Amino acid sequence: MSYAIAADLQAHIYMRLTTGDGATALNGVPVYDVPPPASTDETFVLIGMDKTRSTRDSAGAQSRHQLVISVICKTSGFHQAKTIAGRVSDLLQAAPHGVLPSGTLLDLRFAQATARRIDNGAGRRIDLQFVAQADTETPTPTL
């Protein structure tokens, strides 16, 4: 198993959320992998932490990735954050699986979500947890 597929998986998620159907569904909500400065966007999606473990078996080297994608809204009320979180969840679960530069994405599924108040009740944060299964021994296609 190699952790190299983690960066490719993050790029795949980013592209899914920011291009085509993702850009339309999120209606201009920006997607980051580092929180923006406090004075910028009121609402954004944050590609966050992941936890990866090897799941090597007789079929070969695979890895299981537990990913956190957060929706952060600097407004009171959960409706806007939940609407965006639902769109993120739908987009990622509908994402096509397939060959990444360092392996193959076999599965990407929603696992759970936690919604909470932040900034002394002035904002909302929803942490969506997904589980991805990847084959890390798939040869990279040559061009």
A tleap script that builds the chain and sets N, CA, C and O, in Angstrom:
source leaprc.protein.ff14SB
mol = sequence {
  NMET SER TYR ALA ILE ALA ALA ASP LEU GLN
  ALA HIE ILE TYR MET ARG LEU THR THR GLY
  ASP GLY ALA THR ALA LEU ASN GLY VAL PRO
  VAL TYR ASP VAL PRO PRO PRO ALA SER THR
  ASP GLU THR PHE VAL LEU ILE GLY MET ASP
  LYS THR ARG SER THR ARG ASP SER ALA GLY
  ALA GLN SER ARG HIE GLN LEU VAL ILE SER
  VAL ILE CYS LYS THR SER GLY PHE HIE GLN
  ALA LYS THR ILE ALA GLY ARG VAL SER ASP
  LEU LEU GLN ALA ALA PRO HIE GLY VAL LEU
  PRO SER GLY THR LEU LEU ASP LEU ARG PHE
  ALA GLN ALA THR ALA ARG ARG ILE ASP ASN
  GLY ALA GLY ARG ARG ILE ASP LEU GLN PHE
  VAL ALA GLN ALA ASP THR GLU THR PRO THR
  PRO THR CLEU
}
set mol.1.N position { 0.844 -1.185 0.000 }
set mol.1.CA position { 0.000 0.000 0.000 }
set mol.1.C position { 0.880 1.235 0.000 }
set mol.1.O position { 1.952 1.271 0.603 }
set mol.2.N position { 0.396 2.224 -0.685 }
set mol.2.CA position { 1.090 3.499 -0.706 }
set mol.2.C position { 0.112 4.600 -0.322 }
set mol.2.O position { -1.065 4.553 -0.679 }
set mol.3.N position { 0.605 5.576 0.400 }
set mol.3.CA position { -0.234 6.730 0.755 }
set mol.3.C position { -0.345 7.698 -0.421 }
set mol.3.O position { -1.101 8.666 -0.351 }
set mol.4.N position { 0.389 7.452 -1.486 }
set mol.4.CA position { 0.394 8.357 -2.640 }
set mol.4.C position { -0.997 8.558 -3.215 }
set mol.4.O position { -1.285 9.622 -3.763 }
set mol.5.N position { -1.855 7.573 -3.104 }
set mol.5.CA position { -3.196 7.699 -3.672 }
set mol.5.C position { -4.038 8.739 -2.918 }
set mol.5.O position { -5.036 9.219 -3.455 }
set mol.6.N position { -3.658 9.090 -1.697 }
set mol.6.CA position { -4.429 10.062 -0.908 }
set mol.6.C position { -4.497 11.416 -1.608 }
set mol.6.O position { -5.560 12.037 -1.635 }
set mol.7.N position { -3.405 11.877 -2.166 }
set mol.7.CA position { -3.406 13.161 -2.877 }
set mol.7.C position { -4.247 13.081 -4.145 }
set mol.7.O position { -4.942 14.036 -4.495 }
set mol.8.N position { -4.186 11.946 -4.830 }
set mol.8.CA position { -4.992 11.764 -6.040 }
set mol.8.C position { -6.478 11.715 -5.697 }
set mol.8.O position { -7.310 12.238 -6.438 }
set mol.9.N position { -6.804 11.094 -4.586 }
set mol.9.CA position { -8.194 11.031 -4.142 }
set mol.9.C position { -8.700 12.429 -3.796 }
set mol.9.O position { -9.825 12.784 -4.148 }
set mol.10.N position { -7.890 13.214 -3.118 }
set mol.10.CA position { -8.283 14.587 -2.787 }
set mol.10.C position { -8.494 15.402 -4.063 }
set mol.10.O position { -9.458 16.162 -4.157 }
set mol.11.N position { -7.614 15.253 -5.032 }
set mol.11.CA position { -7.766 15.974 -6.302 }
set mol.11.C position { -9.048 15.554 -7.010 }
set mol.11.O position { -9.740 16.389 -7.592 }
set mol.12.N position { -9.367 14.263 -6.963 }
set mol.12.CA position { -10.597 13.746 -7.569 }
set mol.12.C position { -11.826 14.376 -6.915 }
set mol.12.O position { -12.762 14.785 -7.603 }
set mol.13.N position { -11.817 14.450 -5.596 }
set mol.13.CA position { -12.938 15.055 -4.865 }
set mol.13.C position { -13.041 16.542 -5.192 }
set mol.13.O position { -14.134 17.053 -5.436 }
set mol.14.N position { -11.924 17.222 -5.196 }
set mol.14.CA position { -11.919 18.654 -5.513 }
set mol.14.C position { -12.509 18.904 -6.906 }
set mol.14.O position { -13.359 19.778 -7.080 }
set mol.15.N position { -12.056 18.140 -7.881 }
set mol.15.CA position { -12.555 18.303 -9.250 }
set mol.15.C position { -14.052 18.010 -9.320 }
set mol.15.O position { -14.789 18.700 -10.024 }
set mol.16.N position { -14.493 17.007 -8.603 }
set mol.16.CA position { -15.917 16.654 -8.616 }
set mol.16.C position { -16.766 17.795 -8.057 }
set mol.16.O position { -17.863 18.053 -8.552 }
set mol.17.N position { -16.267 18.471 -7.039 }
set mol.17.CA position { -17.033 19.538 -6.387 }
set mol.17.C position { -16.920 20.883 -7.100 }
set mol.17.O position { -17.754 21.760 -6.876 }
set mol.18.N position { -15.920 21.068 -7.947 }
set mol.18.CA position { -15.685 22.398 -8.515 }
set mol.18.C position { -15.887 22.494 -10.030 }
set mol.18.O position { -15.811 23.589 -10.588 }
set mol.19.N position { -16.137 21.391 -10.690 }
set mol.19.CA position { -16.328 21.429 -12.141 }
set mol.19.C position { -17.652 20.780 -12.524 }
set mol.19.O position { -18.200 19.982 -11.764 }
set mol.20.N position { -18.155 21.117 -13.680 }
set mol.20.CA position { -19.353 20.489 -14.221 }
set mol.20.C position { -20.539 20.540 -13.280 }
set mol.20.O position { -20.922 21.608 -12.803 }
set mol.21.N position { -21.124 19.369 -13.016 }
set mol.21.CA position { -22.290 19.267 -12.131 }
set mol.21.C position { -21.999 19.810 -10.741 }
set mol.21.O position { -22.883 20.377 -10.099 }
set mol.22.N position { -20.764 19.640 -10.271 }
set mol.22.CA position { -20.404 20.117 -8.936 }
set mol.22.C position { -20.483 21.625 -8.828 }
set mol.22.O position { -21.043 22.162 -7.872 }
set mol.23.N position { -19.923 22.300 -9.809 }
set mol.23.CA position { -19.945 23.765 -9.798 }
set mol.23.C position { -21.382 24.270 -9.874 }
set mol.23.O position { -21.734 25.250 -9.217 }
set mol.24.N position { -22.203 23.610 -10.666 }
set mol.24.CA position { -23.606 24.005 -10.789 }
set mol.24.C position { -24.350 23.750 -9.484 }
set mol.24.O position { -25.076 24.621 -9.005 }
set mol.25.N position { -24.177 22.566 -8.908 }
set mol.25.CA position { -24.905 22.198 -7.694 }
set mol.25.C position { -24.510 23.059 -6.496 }
set mol.25.O position { -25.356 23.388 -5.663 }
set mol.26.N position { -23.250 23.420 -6.406 }
set mol.26.CA position { -22.798 24.230 -5.271 }
set mol.26.C position { -23.005 25.718 -5.500 }
set mol.26.O position { -22.816 26.518 -4.584 }
set mol.27.N position { -23.391 26.095 -6.708 }
set mol.27.CA position { -23.809 27.463 -7.010 }
set mol.27.C position { -22.819 28.519 -6.497 }
set mol.27.O position { -23.203 29.483 -5.835 }
set mol.28.N position { -21.543 28.313 -6.819 }
set mol.28.CA position { -20.545 29.313 -6.465 }
set mol.28.C position { -19.954 29.209 -5.075 }
set mol.28.O position { -19.113 30.030 -4.711 }
set mol.29.N position { -20.365 28.224 -4.283 }
set mol.29.CA position { -19.767 28.047 -2.956 }
set mol.29.C position { -18.340 27.550 -3.165 }
set mol.29.O position { -18.143 26.509 -3.791 }
set mol.30.N position { -17.340 28.269 -2.656 }
set mol.30.CA position { -15.949 27.867 -2.894 }
set mol.30.C position { -15.561 26.610 -2.108 }
set mol.30.O position { -16.113 26.315 -1.047 }
set mol.31.N position { -14.599 25.890 -2.667 }
set mol.31.CA position { -14.077 24.665 -2.056 }
set mol.31.C position { -12.594 24.887 -1.787 }
set mol.31.O position { -11.848 25.302 -2.674 }
set mol.32.N position { -12.173 24.605 -0.553 }
set mol.32.CA position { -10.784 24.814 -0.142 }
set mol.32.C position { -10.216 23.550 0.490 }
set mol.32.O position { -10.955 22.661 0.912 }
set mol.33.N position { -8.868 23.487 0.548 }
set mol.33.CA position { -8.230 22.456 1.356 }
set mol.33.C position { -7.484 23.071 2.541 }
set mol.33.O position { -6.816 22.369 3.301 }
set mol.34.N position { -7.607 24.381 2.684 }
set mol.34.CA position { -7.102 25.096 3.851 }
set mol.34.C position { -8.132 26.185 4.149 }
set mol.34.O position { -8.600 26.843 3.220 }
set mol.35.N position { -8.495 26.392 5.401 }
set mol.35.CA position { -9.498 27.416 5.690 }
set mol.35.C position { -9.064 28.782 5.180 }
set mol.35.O position { -7.902 29.161 5.330 }
set mol.36.N position { -9.994 29.529 4.575 }
set mol.36.CA position { -9.654 30.868 4.084 }
set mol.36.C position { -9.483 31.828 5.256 }
set mol.36.O position { -9.884 31.519 6.378 }
set mol.37.N position { -8.892 32.984 5.001 }
set mol.37.CA position { -8.795 33.989 6.067 }
set mol.37.C position { -10.187 34.329 6.608 }
set mol.37.O position { -11.168 34.299 5.865 }
set mol.38.N position { -10.267 34.641 7.861 }
set mol.38.CA position { -11.549 34.860 8.536 }
set mol.38.C position { -12.417 35.919 7.872 }
set mol.38.O position { -13.642 35.867 7.987 }
set mol.39.N position { -11.825 36.856 7.198 }
set mol.39.CA position { -12.602 37.959 6.645 }
set mol.39.C position { -13.155 37.684 5.248 }
set mol.39.O position { -13.766 38.569 4.648 }
set mol.40.N position { -12.953 36.478 4.719 }
set mol.40.CA position { -13.394 36.222 3.343 }
set mol.40.C position { -14.762 35.536 3.315 }
set mol.40.O position { -15.720 36.043 3.899 }
set mol.41.N position { -14.855 34.423 2.660 }
set mol.41.CA position { -16.125 33.766 2.364 }
set mol.41.C position { -16.989 33.468 3.589 }
set mol.41.O position { -16.516 32.980 4.615 }
set mol.42.N position { -18.262 33.779 3.436 }
set mol.42.CA position { -19.239 33.501 4.485 }
set mol.42.C position { -19.591 32.016 4.543 }
set mol.42.O position { -19.864 31.472 5.613 }
set mol.43.N position { -19.582 31.376 3.391 }
set mol.43.CA position { -19.924 29.963 3.290 }
set mol.43.C position { -18.903 29.286 2.388 }
set mol.43.O position { -18.559 29.809 1.328 }
set mol.44.N position { -18.414 28.111 2.815 }
set mol.44.CA position { -17.446 27.392 1.998 }
set mol.44.C position { -17.424 25.922 2.368 }
set mol.44.O position { -17.917 25.515 3.420 }
set mol.45.N position { -16.840 25.136 1.474 }
set mol.45.CA position { -16.633 23.707 1.685 }
set mol.45.C position { -15.144 23.506 1.913 }
set mol.45.O position { -14.317 24.078 1.203 }
set mol.46.N position { -14.806 22.691 2.908 }
set mol.46.CA position { -13.409 22.456 3.274 }
set mol.46.C position { -13.101 20.968 3.158 }
set mol.46.O position { -13.707 20.139 3.838 }
set mol.47.N position { -12.148 20.643 2.286 }
set mol.47.CA position { -11.683 19.253 2.194 }
set mol.47.C position { -10.693 19.070 3.330 }
set mol.47.O position { -9.648 19.720 3.364 }
set mol.48.N position { -11.021 18.189 4.254 }
set mol.48.CA position { -10.260 18.145 5.485 }
set mol.48.C position { -9.462 16.886 5.706 }
set mol.48.O position { -8.875 16.301 4.795 }
set mol.49.N position { -9.471 16.508 6.941 }
set mol.49.CA position { -8.633 15.414 7.417 }
set mol.49.C position { -9.022 14.092 6.771 }
set mol.49.O position { -10.139 13.914 6.285 }
set mol.50.N position { -8.071 13.183 6.781 }
set mol.50.CA position { -8.370 11.816 6.387 }
set mol.50.C position { -7.553 10.874 7.246 }
set mol.50.O position { -6.506 11.227 7.787 }
set mol.51.N position { -8.064 9.678 7.348 }
set mol.51.CA position { -7.375 8.621 8.066 }
set mol.51.C position { -7.328 7.434 7.113 }
set mol.51.O position { -8.358 7.003 6.594 }
set mol.52.N position { -6.133 6.911 6.887 }
set mol.52.CA position { -5.957 5.859 5.890 }
set mol.52.C position { -5.329 4.636 6.530 }
set mol.52.O position { -4.433 4.733 7.368 }
set mol.53.N position { -5.827 3.479 6.108 }
set mol.53.CA position { -5.200 2.253 6.585 }
set mol.53.C position { -5.123 1.241 5.451 }
set mol.53.O position { -5.937 1.247 4.527 }
set mol.54.N position { -4.145 0.392 5.545 }
set mol.54.CA position { -3.951 -0.653 4.557 }
set mol.54.C position { -4.992 -1.740 4.771 }
set mol.54.O position { -5.312 -2.098 5.905 }
set mol.55.N position { -5.506 -2.250 3.687 }
set mol.55.CA position { -6.432 -3.381 3.766 }
set mol.55.C position { -5.937 -4.490 2.845 }
set mol.55.O position { -6.713 -5.115 2.123 }
set mol.56.N position { -4.631 -4.717 2.889 }
set mol.56.CA position { -4.011 -5.749 2.038 }
set mol.56.C position { -4.608 -7.110 2.391 }
set mol.56.O position { -4.740 -7.478 3.559 }
set mol.57.N position { -4.963 -7.840 1.335 }
set mol.57.CA position { -5.422 -9.212 1.496 }
set mol.57.C position { -4.926 -10.018 0.307 }
set mol.57.O position { -4.064 -9.556 -0.441 }
set mol.58.N position { -5.461 -11.213 0.126 }
set mol.58.CA position { -4.993 -12.063 -0.970 }
set mol.58.C position { -5.279 -11.455 -2.338 }
set mol.58.O position { -4.651 -11.834 -3.326 }
set mol.59.N position { -6.215 -10.520 -2.406 }
set mol.59.CA position { -6.545 -9.875 -3.681 }
set mol.59.C position { -5.540 -8.782 -4.040 }
set mol.59.O position { -5.515 -8.323 -5.182 }
set mol.60.N position { -4.720 -8.363 -3.090 }
set mol.60.CA position { -3.728 -7.333 -3.383 }
set mol.60.C position { -3.764 -6.211 -2.376 }
set mol.60.O position { -4.392 -6.324 -1.323 }
set mol.61.N position { -3.086 -5.122 -2.703 }
set mol.61.CA position { -2.968 -3.983 -1.794 }
set mol.61.C position { -4.114 -3.003 -2.053 }
set mol.61.O position { -4.289 -2.483 -3.155 }
set mol.62.N position { -4.869 -2.782 -1.009 }
set mol.62.CA position { -5.918 -1.780 -1.061 }
set mol.62.C position { -5.768 -0.881 0.152 }
set mol.62.O position { -5.100 -1.222 1.128 }
set mol.63.N position { -6.408 0.275 0.065 }
set mol.63.CA position { -6.393 1.190 1.203 }
set mol.63.C position { -7.811 1.691 1.437 }
set mol.63.O position { -8.604 1.854 0.510 }
set mol.64.N position { -8.095 1.927 2.705 }
set mol.64.CA position { -9.396 2.440 3.118 }
set mol.64.C position { -9.158 3.837 3.675 }
set mol.64.O position { -8.350 4.023 4.584 }
set mol.65.N position { -9.872 4.822 3.120 }
set mol.65.CA position { -9.694 6.218 3.484 }
set mol.65.C position { -10.964 6.731 4.148 }
set mol.65.O position { -12.044 6.675 3.560 }
set mol.66.N position { -10.835 7.220 5.352 }
set mol.66.CA position { -11.944 7.887 6.024 }
set mol.66.C position { -11.702 9.384 5.845 }
set mol.66.O position { -10.725 9.930 6.357 }
set mol.67.N position { -12.600 10.036 5.115 }
set mol.67.CA position { -12.417 11.427 4.715 }
set mol.67.C position { -13.435 12.324 5.405 }
set mol.67.O position { -14.567 11.910 5.654 }
set mol.68.N position { -13.035 13.538 5.709 }
set mol.68.CA position { -13.947 14.528 6.270 }
set mol.68.C position { -14.030 15.708 5.305 }
set mol.68.O position { -13.019 16.318 4.955 }
set mol.69.N position { -15.251 16.014 4.886 }
set mol.69.CA position { -15.528 17.185 4.066 }
set mol.69.C position { -16.468 18.052 4.898 }
set mol.69.O position { -17.531 17.588 5.312 }
set mol.70.N position { -16.091 19.298 5.145 }
set mol.70.CA position { -16.880 20.169 6.024 }
set mol.70.C position { -17.568 21.270 5.231 }
set mol.70.O position { -17.029 21.797 4.259 }
set mol.71.N position { -18.761 21.595 5.671 }
set mol.71.CA position { -19.494 22.750 5.157 }
set mol.71.C position { -19.532 23.759 6.291 }
set mol.71.O position { -20.004 23.448 7.384 }
set mol.72.N position { -19.040 24.961 6.041 }
set mol.72.CA position { -18.965 25.983 7.078 }
set mol.72.C position { -19.734 27.208 6.610 }
set mol.72.O position { -19.462 27.755 5.542 }
set mol.73.N position { -20.695 27.631 7.417 }
set mol.73.CA position { -21.520 28.802 7.121 }
set mol.73.C position { -21.411 29.768 8.289 }
set mol.73.O position { -21.575 29.381 9.446 }
set mol.74.N position { -21.140 31.002 7.982 }
set mol.74.CA position { -21.044 32.018 9.034 }
set mol.74.C position { -22.380 32.728 9.192 }
set mol.74.O position { -22.443 33.951 9.321 }
set mol.75.N position { -23.447 31.934 9.178 }
set mol.75.CA position { -24.801 32.451 9.383 }
set mol.75.C position { -25.486 31.588 10.425 }
set mol.75.O position { -25.116 30.431 10.624 }
set mol.76.N position { -26.492 32.154 11.095 }
set mol.76.CA position { -27.229 31.353 12.067 }
set mol.76.C position { -28.238 30.497 11.320 }
set mol.76.O position { -28.634 30.819 10.200 }
set mol.77.N position { -28.637 29.434 11.932 }
set mol.77.CA position { -29.570 28.509 11.298 }
set mol.77.C position { -28.819 27.443 10.517 }
set mol.77.O position { -27.769 27.702 9.929 }
set mol.78.N position { -29.378 26.246 10.523 }
set mol.78.CA position { -28.721 25.113 9.872 }
set mol.78.C position { -29.183 24.882 8.436 }
set mol.78.O position { -28.549 24.115 7.713 }
set mol.79.N position { -30.263 25.518 8.004 }
set mol.79.CA position { -30.847 25.187 6.710 }
set mol.79.C position { -29.855 25.320 5.557 }
set mol.79.O position { -29.706 24.393 4.761 }
set mol.80.N position { -29.182 26.455 5.460 }
set mol.80.CA position { -28.233 26.661 4.358 }
set mol.80.C position { -27.110 25.626 4.400 }
set mol.80.O position { -26.768 25.042 3.371 }
set mol.81.N position { -26.540 25.396 5.572 }
set mol.81.CA position { -25.439 24.432 5.697 }
set mol.81.C position { -25.902 23.022 5.335 }
set mol.81.O position { -25.179 22.286 4.664 }
set mol.82.N position { -27.091 22.647 5.772 }
set mol.82.CA position { -27.593 21.300 5.462 }
set mol.82.C position { -27.905 21.146 3.983 }
set mol.82.O position { -27.700 20.073 3.415 }
set mol.83.N position { -28.395 22.196 3.360 }
set mol.83.CA position { -28.667 22.134 1.925 }
set mol.83.C position { -27.376 21.904 1.148 }
set mol.83.O position { -27.324 21.052 0.261 }
set mol.84.N position { -26.346 22.655 1.478 }
set mol.84.CA position { -25.052 22.500 0.798 }
set mol.84.C position { -24.450 21.136 1.108 }
set mol.84.O position { -23.918 20.478 0.214 }
set mol.85.N position { -24.528 20.704 2.360 }
set mol.85.CA position { -23.985 19.395 2.743 }
set mol.85.C position { -24.680 18.277 1.969 }
set mol.85.O position { -24.033 17.316 1.552 }
set mol.86.N position { -25.966 18.394 1.778 }
set mol.86.CA position { -26.698 17.395 1.002 }
set mol.86.C position { -26.219 17.339 -0.435 }
set mol.86.O position { -26.092 16.260 -1.014 }
set mol.87.N position { -25.954 18.505 -1.008 }
set mol.87.CA position { -25.450 18.552 -2.382 }
set mol.87.C position { -24.058 17.932 -2.482 }
set mol.87.O position { -23.771 17.187 -3.419 }
set mol.88.N position { -23.191 18.245 -1.507 }
set mol.88.CA position { -21.848 17.655 -1.492 }
set mol.88.C position { -21.953 16.137 -1.414 }
set mol.88.O position { -21.285 15.425 -2.163 }
set mol.89.N position { -22.781 15.648 -0.519 }
set mol.89.CA position { -22.954 14.205 -0.347 }
set mol.89.C position { -23.434 13.553 -1.639 }
set mol.89.O position { -22.892 12.532 -2.063 }
set mol.90.N position { -24.446 14.140 -2.258 }
set mol.90.CA position { -24.974 13.579 -3.509 }
set mol.90.C position { -23.920 13.577 -4.608 }
set mol.90.O position { -23.776 12.593 -5.332 }
set mol.91.N position { -23.188 14.673 -4.733 }
set mol.91.CA position { -22.154 14.770 -5.771 }
set mol.91.C position { -21.067 13.719 -5.598 }
set mol.91.O position { -20.654 13.082 -6.567 }
set mol.92.N position { -20.604 13.535 -4.365 }
set mol.92.CA position { -19.510 12.589 -4.152 }
set mol.92.C position { -19.960 11.145 -4.320 }
set mol.92.O position { -19.208 10.313 -4.827 }
set mol.93.N position { -21.169 10.849 -3.902 }
set mol.93.CA position { -21.644 9.473 -4.063 }
set mol.93.C position { -21.959 9.138 -5.515 }
set mol.93.O position { -21.933 7.971 -5.904 }
set mol.94.N position { -22.255 10.158 -6.316 }
set mol.94.CA position { -22.529 9.949 -7.737 }
set mol.94.C position { -21.263 10.015 -8.573 }
set mol.94.O position { -21.299 9.761 -9.777 }
set mol.95.N position { -20.148 10.352 -7.946 }
set mol.95.CA position { -18.888 10.494 -8.680 }
set mol.95.C position { -18.490 9.163 -9.302 }
set mol.95.O position { -18.597 8.117 -8.663 }
set mol.96.N position { -18.040 9.203 -10.527 }
set mol.96.CA position { -17.603 7.946 -11.152 }
set mol.96.C position { -16.337 7.429 -10.482 }
set mol.96.O position { -15.443 8.193 -10.120 }
set mol.97.N position { -16.289 6.129 -10.330 }
set mol.97.CA position { -15.093 5.492 -9.797 }
set mol.97.C position { -14.196 5.171 -10.984 }
set mol.97.O position { -14.638 5.200 -12.132 }
set mol.98.N position { -12.962 4.872 -10.708 }
set mol.98.CA position { -12.089 4.501 -11.808 }
set mol.98.C position { -10.646 4.800 -11.515 }
set mol.98.O position { -10.247 4.989 -10.366 }
set mol.99.N position { -9.875 4.839 -12.568 }
set mol.99.CA position { -8.427 4.942 -12.453 }
set mol.99.C position { -8.018 6.352 -12.053 }
set mol.99.O position { -8.432 7.336 -12.665 }
set mol.100.N position { -7.205 6.426 -11.024 }
set mol.100.CA position { -6.537 7.647 -10.586 }
set mol.100.C position { -5.066 7.478 -10.948 }
set mol.100.O position { -4.649 6.361 -11.256 }
set mol.101.N position { -4.269 8.533 -10.923 }
set mol.101.CA position { -2.859 8.380 -11.301 }
set mol.101.C position { -2.081 7.320 -10.512 }
set mol.101.O position { -1.146 6.728 -11.052 }
set mol.102.N position { -2.438 7.070 -9.263 }
set mol.102.CA position { -1.663 6.109 -8.470 }
set mol.102.C position { -2.492 4.924 -7.981 }
set mol.102.O position { -2.123 4.281 -6.998 }
set mol.103.N position { -3.580 4.633 -8.634 }
set mol.103.CA position { -4.398 3.496 -8.234 }
set mol.103.C position { -5.801 3.622 -8.792 }
set mol.103.O position { -6.052 4.410 -9.704 }
set mol.104.N position { -6.719 2.833 -8.234 }
set mol.104.CA position { -8.099 2.835 -8.701 }
set mol.104.C position { -9.044 3.095 -7.540 }
set mol.104.O position { -8.962 2.425 -6.511 }
set mol.105.N position { -9.931 4.052 -7.692 }
set mol.105.CA position { -10.976 4.305 -6.714 }
set mol.105.C position { -12.063 3.266 -6.934 }
set mol.105.O position { -12.709 3.246 -7.982 }
set mol.106.N position { -12.265 2.405 -5.948 }
set mol.106.CA position { -13.236 1.325 -6.065 }
set mol.106.C position { -14.605 1.711 -5.523 }
set mol.106.O position { -15.629 1.258 -6.033 }
set mol.107.N position { -14.622 2.546 -4.492 }
set mol.107.CA position { -15.894 2.888 -3.858 }
set mol.107.C position { -15.725 4.180 -3.059 }
set mol.107.O position { -14.651 4.446 -2.520 }
set mol.108.N position { -16.787 4.977 -2.986 }
set mol.108.CA position { -16.813 6.195 -2.180 }
set mol.108.C position { -18.218 6.334 -1.640 }
set mol.108.O position { -19.164 6.537 -2.403 }
set mol.109.N position { -18.365 6.225 -0.313 }
set mol.109.CA position { -19.683 6.220 0.309 }
set mol.109.C position { -19.759 7.158 1.501 }
set mol.109.O position { -18.785 7.359 2.227 }
set mol.110.N position { -20.947 7.727 1.681 }
set mol.110.CA position { -21.228 8.538 2.860 }
set mol.110.C position { -21.292 7.623 4.078 }
set mol.110.O position { -21.880 6.544 4.016 }
set mol.111.N position { -20.683 8.052 5.191 }
set mol.111.CA position { -20.704 7.260 6.422 }
set mol.111.C position { -21.539 7.926 7.510 }
set mol.111.O position { -22.403 7.284 8.107 }
set mol.112.N position { -21.289 9.216 7.776 }
set mol.112.CA position { -22.047 9.922 8.814 }
set mol.112.C position { -21.775 11.410 8.733 }
set mol.112.O position { -20.866 11.855 8.033 }
set mol.113.N position { -22.580 12.173 9.462 }
set mol.113.CA position { -22.394 13.626 9.513 }
set mol.113.C position { -22.628 14.111 10.936 }
set mol.113.O position { -23.401 13.530 11.697 }
set mol.114.N position { -21.937 15.194 11.270 }
set mol.114.CA position { -22.117 15.861 12.551 }
set mol.114.C position { -22.335 17.339 12.281 }
set mol.114.O position { -21.501 17.990 11.652 }
set mol.115.N position { -23.453 17.869 12.754 }
set mol.115.CA position { -23.777 19.292 12.588 }
set mol.115.C position { -23.645 19.966 13.943 }
set mol.115.O position { -24.122 19.455 14.956 }
set mol.116.N position { -22.986 21.128 13.947 }
set mol.116.CA position { -22.810 21.833 15.225 }
set mol.116.C position { -22.728 23.335 15.015 }
set mol.116.O position { -22.473 23.823 13.914 }
set mol.117.N position { -22.952 24.045 16.102 }
set mol.117.CA position { -22.804 25.507 16.095 }
set mol.117.C position { -21.337 25.846 16.322 }
set mol.117.O position { -20.624 25.149 17.044 }
set mol.118.N position { -20.899 26.948 15.682 }
set mol.118.CA position { -19.532 27.430 15.879 }
set mol.118.C position { -19.585 28.932 16.122 }
set mol.118.O position { -20.638 29.552 15.970 }
set mol.119.N position { -18.471 29.507 16.492 }
set mol.119.CA position { -18.363 30.962 16.693 }
set mol.119.C position { -19.429 31.481 17.652 }
set mol.119.O position { -20.130 32.448 17.354 }
set mol.120.N position { -19.542 30.824 18.809 }
set mol.120.CA position { -20.518 31.224 19.834 }
set mol.120.C position { -21.950 31.287 19.298 }
set mol.120.O position { -22.726 32.166 19.673 }
set mol.121.N position { -22.288 30.343 18.417 }
set mol.121.CA position { -23.637 30.259 17.880 }
set mol.121.C position { -23.884 31.092 16.639 }
set mol.121.O position { -24.977 31.038 16.076 }
set mol.122.N position { -22.895 31.864 16.195 }
set mol.122.CA position { -23.085 32.724 15.031 }
set mol.122.C position { -22.944 31.978 13.706 }
set mol.122.O position { -23.379 32.483 12.672 }
set mol.123.N position { -22.348 30.794 13.717 }
set mol.123.CA position { -22.136 30.040 12.486 }
set mol.123.C position { -22.474 28.577 12.663 }
set mol.123.O position { -22.806 28.125 13.758 }
set mol.124.N position { -22.383 27.857 11.583 }
set mol.124.CA position { -22.686 26.428 11.579 }
set mol.124.C position { -21.592 25.674 10.850 }
set mol.124.O position { -20.978 26.188 9.915 }
set mol.125.N position { -21.354 24.432 11.296 }
set mol.125.CA position { -20.378 23.560 10.657 }
set mol.125.C position { -20.962 22.163 10.592 }
set mol.125.O position { -21.454 21.634 11.590 }
set mol.126.N position { -20.903 21.571 9.410 }
set mol.126.CA position { -21.320 20.187 9.235 }
set mol.126.C position { -20.127 19.414 8.708 }
set mol.126.O position { -19.597 19.726 7.642 }
set mol.127.N position { -19.706 18.407 9.455 }
set mol.127.CA position { -18.610 17.535 9.044 }
set mol.127.C position { -19.201 16.259 8.461 }
set mol.127.O position { -19.816 15.461 9.168 }
set mol.128.N position { -19.004 16.083 7.162 }
set mol.128.CA position { -19.467 14.896 6.457 }
set mol.128.C position { -18.325 13.894 6.410 }
set mol.128.O position { -17.210 14.239 6.019 }
set mol.129.N position { -18.595 12.667 6.804 }
set mol.129.CA position { -17.557 11.646 6.753 }
set mol.129.C position { -17.894 10.649 5.651 }
set mol.129.O position { -19.011 10.140 5.557 }
set mol.130.N position { -16.889 10.390 4.825 }
set mol.130.CA position { -17.018 9.443 3.725 }
set mol.130.C position { -15.953 8.370 3.874 }
set mol.130.O position { -14.916 8.589 4.500 }
set mol.131.N position { -16.219 7.218 3.296 }
set mol.131.CA position { -15.246 6.138 3.272 }
set mol.131.C position { -14.978 5.784 1.813 }
set mol.131.O position { -15.897 5.507 1.042 }
set mol.132.N position { -13.703 5.801 1.457 }
set mol.132.CA position { -13.288 5.433 0.102 }
set mol.132.C position { -12.438 4.177 0.178 }
set mol.132.O position { -11.636 4.009 1.097 }
set mol.133.N position { -12.620 3.307 -0.789 }
set mol.133.CA position { -11.799 2.106 -0.910 }
set mol.133.C position { -11.033 2.220 -2.212 }
set mol.133.O position { -11.622 2.472 -3.263 }
set mol.134.N position { -9.729 2.036 -2.150 }
set mol.134.CA position { -8.899 2.182 -3.344 }
set mol.134.C position { -7.958 0.986 -3.504 }
set mol.134.O position { -7.455 0.433 -2.526 }
set mol.135.N position { -7.740 0.613 -4.733 }
set mol.135.CA position { -6.755 -0.405 -5.082 }
set mol.135.C position { -5.463 0.347 -5.367 }
set mol.135.O position { -5.400 1.158 -6.291 }
set mol.136.N position { -4.452 0.081 -4.583 }
set mol.136.CA position { -3.201 0.824 -4.745 }
set mol.136.C position { -2.156 0.085 -5.577 }
set mol.136.O position { -1.005 0.513 -5.665 }
set mol.137.N position { -2.561 -1.017 -6.180 }
set mol.137.CA position { -1.615 -1.747 -7.029 }
set mol.137.C position { -1.960 -1.660 -8.500 }
set mol.137.O position { -1.292 -2.272 -9.332 }
set mol.138.N position { -2.986 -0.912 -8.826 }
set mol.138.CA position { -3.363 -0.780 -10.230 }
set mol.138.C position { -2.266 -0.043 -10.981 }
set mol.138.O position { -1.863 1.045 -10.569 }
set mol.139.N position { -1.786 -0.605 -12.056 }
set mol.139.CA position { -0.756 0.107 -12.805 }
set mol.139.C position { -1.308 1.388 -13.418 }
set mol.139.O position { -2.454 1.436 -13.863 }
set mol.140.N position { -0.491 2.402 -13.432 }
set mol.140.CA position { -0.874 3.672 -14.043 }
set mol.140.C position { -0.821 3.507 -15.567 }
set mol.140.O position { 0.180 3.043 -16.112 }
set mol.141.N position { -1.915 3.893 -16.251 }
set mol.141.CA position { -1.883 3.753 -17.709 }
set mol.141.C position { -0.825 4.675 -18.319 }
set mol.141.O position { -0.596 5.784 -17.837 }
set mol.142.N position { -0.204 4.207 -19.360 }
set mol.142.CA position { 0.794 5.024 -20.036 }
set mol.142.C position { 0.160 5.668 -21.261 }
set mol.142.O position { -0.729 5.103 -21.898 }
set mol.143.N position { 0.640 6.858 -21.570 }
set mol.143.CA position { 0.112 7.583 -22.743 }
set mol.143.C position { 0.993 7.408 -23.942 }
set mol.143.O position { 0.698 7.948 -25.008 }
savepdb mol mol.pdb
quit
